[in-house]
Amino acid sequence: MAFKIYTKAGDLGKTSLIGGTKVPKSNIRIDAYGTIDELNSFIGLTADHLSKHPAKDFLKEIQDRLFTIGSSLACDPEKESKLKIPDLKEADIELLEKEIDSMNEVLEEMKSFILPGGHVAISTAHVTRCVCRRAERICVDMQEHDLFVEPLVIKYLNRLSDYLFVLARYAGHLLGVDDIPWKPRINEQ
C-alpha cells in the first residue's frame, strides 16, 4: 500500500521540525524552508523553459543543493548534531562562481540596469532570482534573531541569486534576445 500524503497532524496549525520539535506553521524556520521549497520549484520551472540549454543539468544540481539547504533549515538546531543531515560545502559556492564566470565571458558588459523580460525563459529566471533573494532575506532575519542558520546557506543563496541573474542574461544571449535596458523617466519641468 502506498503511503498517504496527508497525515492530518498539521490541521491545528503546528508542524514538526526534523528531530520532532513542534512549532507553529508561522515559525520563521518554516517560512525559510518553505521559501527554499518554492525556490526549488521555480528552479525546475526555469529549467523547463531552458530546454536544450547548457545550464539545464546544472539547475538539477542546484535543486539537489536546495534540498540540502531545506533539510538544514527544517532541522531543530539543538538536535542536528545527532542527526545525519546532508551538508553544504564551500565547493558548491565555488562551482556557482565558476558557472557565473563562464557565462559572463560571452556576455556584453552591462551599461544600465535591465528589465526582466523578452522571453519566458528570461522572465522565469528573474522571478526565480527574486524568490532566491527572499529566501536569503528570511535566513538573514533568522540569523539576526539569534536563530541558527548555517553561514554557508546564506552565502550559497547570495551567490545563487547572482548566478540566476547572469543565467537570465545568458539565456537571452543564446536565444538572440537583447537585454532590455531600463530607461528612467525624468521629469522635465
FIVEXDREN-31632 format. One record per residue (C-alpha): residue number from 1; x, y, z; residue in one letter; chain. Coordinates in steps of 0.25 Angstrom, whole numbers, plus 5000, padded with zeros to 4 digits. Layout:
N
rec n->NUM	X->X	Y->Y	Z->Z	res->a	chain->A
...
//
This chain:
189
rec n->1	X->5000	Y->5000	Z->5000	res->m	chain->A
rec n->2	X->5005	Y->5014	Z->4996	res->a	chain->A
rec n->3	X->5007	Y->5023	Z->5008	res->f	chain->A
rec n->4	X->4997	Y->5035	Z->5009	res->k	chain->A
rec n->5	X->5001	Y->5049	Z->5006	res->i	chain->A
rec n->6	X->4992	Y->5054	Z->5017	res->y	chain->A
rec n->7	X->4995	Y->5052	Z->5032	res->t	chain->A
rec n->8	X->4985	Y->5062	Z->5038	res->k	chain->A
rec n->9	X->4996	Y->5065	Z->5048	res->a	chain->A
rec n->10	X->4996	Y->5079	Z->5043	res->g	chain->A
rec n->11	X->4982	Y->5082	Z->5044	res->d	chain->A
rec n->12	X->4983	Y->5091	Z->5056	res->l	chain->A
rec n->13	X->4994	Y->5100	Z->5050	res->g	chain->A
rec n->14	X->5006	Y->5092	Z->5056	res->k	chain->A
rec n->15	X->5017	Y->5084	Z->5049	res->t	chain->A
rec n->16	X->5029	Y->5077	Z->5054	res->s	chain->A
rec n->17	X->5044	Y->5080	Z->5051	res->l	chain->A
rec n->18	X->5053	Y->5069	Z->5047	res->i	chain->A
rec n->19	X->5056	Y->5064	Z->5061	res->g	chain->A
rec n->20	X->5042	Y->5064	Z->5066	res->g	chain->A
rec n->21	X->5041	Y->5079	Z->5072	res->t	chain->A
rec n->22	X->5027	Y->5084	Z->5069	res->k	chain->A
rec n->23	X->5026	Y->5099	Z->5064	res->v	chain->A
rec n->24	X->5015	Y->5107	Z->5059	res->p	chain->A
rec n->25	X->5014	Y->5107	Z->5043	res->k	chain->A
rec n->26	X->5016	Y->5122	Z->5044	res->s	chain->A
rec n->27	X->5030	Y->5120	Z->5050	res->n	chain->A
rec n->28	X->5041	Y->5127	Z->5043	res->i	chain->A
rec n->29	X->5049	Y->5114	Z->5041	res->r	chain->A
rec n->30	X->5036	Y->5108	Z->5034	res->i	chain->A
rec n->31	X->5036	Y->5121	Z->5025	res->d	chain->A
rec n->32	X->5050	Y->5119	Z->5022	res->a	chain->A
rec n->33	X->5050	Y->5105	Z->5017	res->y	chain->A
rec n->34	X->5036	Y->5107	Z->5011	res->g	chain->A
rec n->35	X->5043	Y->5118	Z->5002	res->t	chain->A
rec n->36	X->5054	Y->5109	Z->4999	res->i	chain->A
rec n->37	X->5044	Y->5099	Z->4994	res->d	chain->A
rec n->38	X->5037	Y->5110	Z->4986	res->e	chain->A
rec n->39	X->5051	Y->5114	Z->4980	res->l	chain->A
rec n->40	X->5053	Y->5099	Z->4977	res->n	chain->A
rec n->41	X->5040	Y->5099	Z->4969	res->s	chain->A
rec n->42	X->5044	Y->5111	Z->4961	res->f	chain->A
rec n->43	X->5058	Y->5106	Z->4958	res->i	chain->A
rec n->44	X->5050	Y->5094	Z->4952	res->g	chain->A
rec n->45	X->5041	Y->5103	Z->4944	res->l	chain->A
rec n->46	X->5053	Y->5111	Z->4939	res->t	chain->A
rec n->47	X->5060	Y->5098	Z->4935	res->a	chain->A
rec n->48	X->5047	Y->5094	Z->4927	res->d	chain->A
rec n->49	X->5047	Y->5107	Z->4920	res->h	chain->A
rec n->50	X->5062	Y->5105	Z->4916	res->l	chain->A
rec n->51	X->5060	Y->5092	Z->4908	res->s	chain->A
rec n->52	X->5073	Y->5089	Z->4901	res->k	chain->A
rec n->53	X->5081	Y->5100	Z->4909	res->h	chain->A
rec n->54	X->5094	Y->5096	Z->4915	res->p	chain->A
rec n->55	X->5090	Y->5100	Z->4929	res->a	chain->A
rec n->56	X->5079	Y->5090	Z->4929	res->k	chain->A
rec n->57	X->5087	Y->5079	Z->4936	res->d	chain->A
rec n->58	X->5094	Y->5089	Z->4945	res->f	chain->A
rec n->59	X->5080	Y->5094	Z->4950	res->l	chain->A
rec n->60	X->5077	Y->5080	Z->4955	res->k	chain->A
rec n->61	X->5090	Y->5080	Z->4963	res->e	chain->A
rec n->62	X->5085	Y->5093	Z->4969	res->i	chain->A
rec n->63	X->5072	Y->5087	Z->4972	res->q	chain->A
rec n->64	X->5079	Y->5076	Z->4980	res->d	chain->A
rec n->65	X->5087	Y->5087	Z->4988	res->r	chain->A
rec n->66	X->5074	Y->5093	Z->4991	res->l	chain->A
rec n->67	X->5068	Y->5080	Z->4997	res->f	chain->A
rec n->68	X->5081	Y->5080	Z->5006	res->t	chain->A
rec n->69	X->5078	Y->5094	Z->5010	res->i	chain->A
rec n->70	X->5064	Y->5091	Z->5013	res->g	chain->A
rec n->71	X->5068	Y->5079	Z->5021	res->s	chain->A
rec n->72	X->5077	Y->5088	Z->5029	res->s	chain->A
rec n->73	X->5067	Y->5099	Z->5031	res->l	chain->A
rec n->74	X->5056	Y->5089	Z->5035	res->a	chain->A
rec n->75	X->5064	Y->5083	Z->5046	res->c	chain->A
rec n->76	X->5064	Y->5086	Z->5060	res->d	chain->A
rec n->77	X->5078	Y->5092	Z->5062	res->p	chain->A
rec n->78	X->5079	Y->5086	Z->5076	res->e	chain->A
rec n->79	X->5077	Y->5072	Z->5071	res->k	chain->A
rec n->80	X->5084	Y->5074	Z->5057	res->e	chain->A
rec n->81	X->5097	Y->5069	Z->5062	res->s	chain->A
rec n->82	X->5091	Y->5055	Z->5066	res->k	chain->A
rec n->83	X->5084	Y->5054	Z->5052	res->l	chain->A
rec n->84	X->5090	Y->5051	Z->5039	res->k	chain->A
rec n->85	X->5087	Y->5063	Z->5031	res->i	chain->A
rec n->86	X->5093	Y->5066	Z->5017	res->p	chain->A
rec n->87	X->5103	Y->5077	Z->5017	res->d	chain->A
rec n->88	X->5107	Y->5089	Z->5008	res->l	chain->A
rec n->89	X->5121	Y->5091	Z->5004	res->k	chain->A
rec n->90	X->5129	Y->5103	Z->5000	res->e	chain->A
rec n->91	X->5132	Y->5095	Z->4987	res->a	chain->A
rec n->92	X->5117	Y->5097	Z->4984	res->d	chain->A
rec n->93	X->5119	Y->5112	Z->4984	res->i	chain->A
rec n->94	X->5131	Y->5112	Z->4976	res->e	chain->A
rec n->95	X->5124	Y->5104	Z->4966	res->l	chain->A
rec n->96	X->5113	Y->5115	Z->4965	res->l	chain->A
rec n->97	X->5124	Y->5125	Z->4963	res->e	chain->A
rec n->98	X->5131	Y->5117	Z->4952	res->k	chain->A
rec n->99	X->5118	Y->5116	Z->4945	res->e	chain->A
rec n->100	X->5115	Y->5131	Z->4946	res->i	chain->A
rec n->101	X->5129	Y->5134	Z->4941	res->d	chain->A
rec n->102	X->5128	Y->5124	Z->4929	res->s	chain->A
rec n->103	X->5114	Y->5131	Z->4925	res->m	chain->A
rec n->104	X->5120	Y->5145	Z->4927	res->n	chain->A
rec n->105	X->5131	Y->5142	Z->4917	res->e	chain->A
rec n->106	X->5121	Y->5143	Z->4905	res->v	chain->A
rec n->107	X->5112	Y->5154	Z->4910	res->l	chain->A
rec n->108	X->5113	Y->5168	Z->4907	res->e	chain->A
rec n->109	X->5116	Y->5178	Z->4918	res->e	chain->A
rec n->110	X->5104	Y->5184	Z->4925	res->m	chain->A
rec n->111	X->5103	Y->5198	Z->4923	res->k	chain->A
rec n->112	X->5090	Y->5200	Z->4930	res->s	chain->A
rec n->113	X->5080	Y->5193	Z->4939	res->f	chain->A
rec n->114	X->5072	Y->5183	Z->4931	res->i	chain->A
rec n->115	X->5057	Y->5180	Z->4932	res->l	chain->A
rec n->116	X->5053	Y->5165	Z->4933	res->p	chain->A
rec n->117	X->5046	Y->5161	Z->4920	res->g	chain->A
rec n->118	X->5048	Y->5158	Z->4905	res->g	chain->A
rec n->119	X->5045	Y->5143	Z->4906	res->h	chain->A
rec n->120	X->5038	Y->5134	Z->4916	res->v	chain->A
rec n->121	X->5051	Y->5127	Z->4920	res->a	chain->A
rec n->122	X->5058	Y->5140	Z->4923	res->i	chain->A
rec n->123	X->5046	Y->5145	Z->4931	res->s	chain->A
rec n->124	X->5045	Y->5132	Z->4939	res->t	chain->A
rec n->125	X->5060	Y->5132	Z->4942	res->a	chain->A
rec n->126	X->5058	Y->5147	Z->4948	res->h	chain->A
rec n->127	X->5045	Y->5142	Z->4956	res->v	chain->A
rec n->128	X->5054	Y->5131	Z->4961	res->t	chain->A
rec n->129	X->5065	Y->5140	Z->4965	res->r	chain->A
rec n->130	X->5055	Y->5149	Z->4973	res->c	chain->A
rec n->131	X->5050	Y->5137	Z->4981	res->v	chain->A
rec n->132	X->5064	Y->5133	Z->4984	res->c	chain->A
rec n->133	X->5067	Y->5147	Z->4989	res->r	chain->A
rec n->134	X->5054	Y->5146	Z->4998	res->r	chain->A
rec n->135	X->5060	Y->5133	Z->5003	res->a	chain->A
rec n->136	X->5073	Y->5139	Z->5006	res->e	chain->A
rec n->137	X->5066	Y->5151	Z->5014	res->r	chain->A
rec n->138	X->5058	Y->5141	Z->5022	res->i	chain->A
rec n->139	X->5071	Y->5134	Z->5026	res->c	chain->A
rec n->140	X->5078	Y->5147	Z->5030	res->v	chain->A
rec n->141	X->5066	Y->5150	Z->5038	res->d	chain->A
rec n->142	X->5067	Y->5137	Z->5045	res->m	chain->A
rec n->143	X->5082	Y->5140	Z->5048	res->q	chain->A
rec n->144	X->5079	Y->5154	Z->5053	res->e	chain->A
rec n->145	X->5069	Y->5148	Z->5063	res->h	chain->A
rec n->146	X->5079	Y->5138	Z->5068	res->d	chain->A
rec n->147	X->5073	Y->5126	Z->5061	res->l	chain->A
rec n->148	X->5084	Y->5117	Z->5056	res->f	chain->A
rec n->149	X->5086	Y->5117	Z->5041	res->v	chain->A
rec n->150	X->5098	Y->5110	Z->5035	res->e	chain->A
rec n->151	X->5106	Y->5122	Z->5030	res->p	chain->A
rec n->152	X->5109	Y->5115	Z->5017	res->l	chain->A
rec n->153	X->5094	Y->5115	Z->5014	res->v	chain->A
rec n->154	X->5093	Y->5130	Z->5013	res->i	chain->A
rec n->155	X->5106	Y->5131	Z->5005	res->k	chain->A
rec n->156	X->5101	Y->5120	Z->4995	res->y	chain->A
rec n->157	X->5087	Y->5127	Z->4994	res->l	chain->A
rec n->158	X->5094	Y->5140	Z->4991	res->n	chain->A
rec n->159	X->5103	Y->5134	Z->4980	res->r	chain->A
rec n->160	X->5091	Y->5126	Z->4975	res->l	chain->A
rec n->161	X->5083	Y->5139	Z->4972	res->s	chain->A
rec n->162	X->5096	Y->5145	Z->4965	res->d	chain->A
rec n->163	X->5096	Y->5132	Z->4957	res->y	chain->A
rec n->164	X->5081	Y->5133	Z->4953	res->l	chain->A
rec n->165	X->5083	Y->5148	Z->4949	res->f	chain->A
rec n->166	X->5094	Y->5144	Z->4940	res->v	chain->A
rec n->167	X->5087	Y->5132	Z->4935	res->l	chain->A
rec n->168	X->5075	Y->5141	Z->4931	res->a	chain->A
rec n->169	X->5085	Y->5149	Z->4922	res->r	chain->A
rec n->170	X->5092	Y->5137	Z->4917	res->y	chain->A
rec n->171	X->5078	Y->5131	Z->4913	res->a	chain->A
rec n->172	X->5075	Y->5143	Z->4905	res->g	chain->A
rec n->173	X->5089	Y->5143	Z->4898	res->h	chain->A
rec n->174	X->5086	Y->5128	Z->4894	res->l	chain->A
rec n->175	X->5072	Y->5132	Z->4889	res->l	chain->A
rec n->176	X->5077	Y->5144	Z->4882	res->g	chain->A
rec n->177	X->5069	Y->5153	Z->4891	res->v	chain->A
rec n->178	X->5075	Y->5166	Z->4895	res->d	chain->A
rec n->179	X->5075	Y->5171	Z->4909	res->d	chain->A
rec n->180	X->5064	Y->5182	Z->4911	res->i	chain->A
rec n->181	X->5071	Y->5194	Z->4917	res->p	chain->A
rec n->182	X->5063	Y->5202	Z->4928	res->w	chain->A
rec n->183	X->5061	Y->5216	Z->4923	res->k	chain->A
rec n->184	X->5057	Y->5224	Z->4935	res->p	chain->A
rec n->185	X->5047	Y->5235	Z->4933	res->r	chain->A
rec n->186	X->5052	Y->5248	Z->4937	res->i	chain->A
rec n->187	X->5042	Y->5259	Z->4939	res->n	chain->A
rec n->188	X->5046	Y->5271	Z->4931	res->e	chain->A
rec n->189	X->5039	Y->5284	Z->4937	res->q	chain->A
//
